[in-house]
């Protein structure tokens, strides 16, 4: 979420990639598997439960602090109605 709010502060429209969990919950992640970008879970995003998603953390590409995972609902709660969001549904 920090990246999205920072991009808004800098005047950019937040672009987000959406995948779906096993129960159909839309989540913000580019990759179709968790292995490269998440800690605490592995395998296809579509096979993860919401509980697994919420317990995972996002790896820092620079070795910094990990971040919390984000659902589309959480992003809408944080940014919806205030900025134009650019969602892209991934297969």
N, C-alpha and C positions, 0 to 999 in steps of 0.2 A: 504494500500500500504506500510505503514511503516514496517509491519511485513515481507512482502516479500523482501523488500530491505535489511532489517536487516539480514534475513537468508542468502541472497546472500553474504553480507559482511563477514559473519561468515563461508562461504565456503559450505553452504548447497544449494541443489537444491530446489527452491520454489515449493511446492506441493499446488495445488489449486483445490477446488471443484467448479464446474460450474453448475448453474441452469439457466433457461431461463425466461425472462419477457414475458408479454402477446404479445409483438410484435416480439418475437424471439431473442431479444438482450441477449447475454450470459453475465452473471454477476457472480462475485466470492462470493459465500456463500455456506456453508455446508448444513444448514437446508433448508427444503422445505417450511417453513413458516418464516415470519419475526418476529414473536412474541418474541422469546427468545433472539435474538441478535441485533435487530434494534430498534431504536427510530423513531417515526414519521409516521410509517406505521404498518399495521398488516395484517394477513392472508397469503394465499399462495403466494409464490414468482411469480409463473406463472400468477397470476392475477394482478400484479403490472405493472403500466406504467413506462416508462423510466423517466418521470418527477417525479413520486412518488419515484422511486429508488434514483434519484439524490438528492431529498430533504431529504431523510432519513439519519440517522447517525448510526454508529456502536457503540453499548454499550461497555464500557470498562469492562472486567471481574473483574478488581480490583478496580473499582470505579474512575478511572482516567478520563482523557479527552476522549471525543468521537472522532471517526475517520470518515472520509468520506467513502461512499460506493465506490466500484470499479467495473467497467465493464472489460470484457476480453480485449477489445480494449485498454483501459487505461493501463492495465498491460503489454500488448504487446508493447505499445508506450514507457513505462518506462523500461522494461526489455528485450524485444524481440531482438534477434540478438546478445545479450551480454551473456546470460546465458541459460542453458538448463532449460526449464520450464516443470513441470509435472502436466498437467491438468487432472482432473477426472470429467467426465460428470456424474451428478447425475440424477436419473430418474425424 
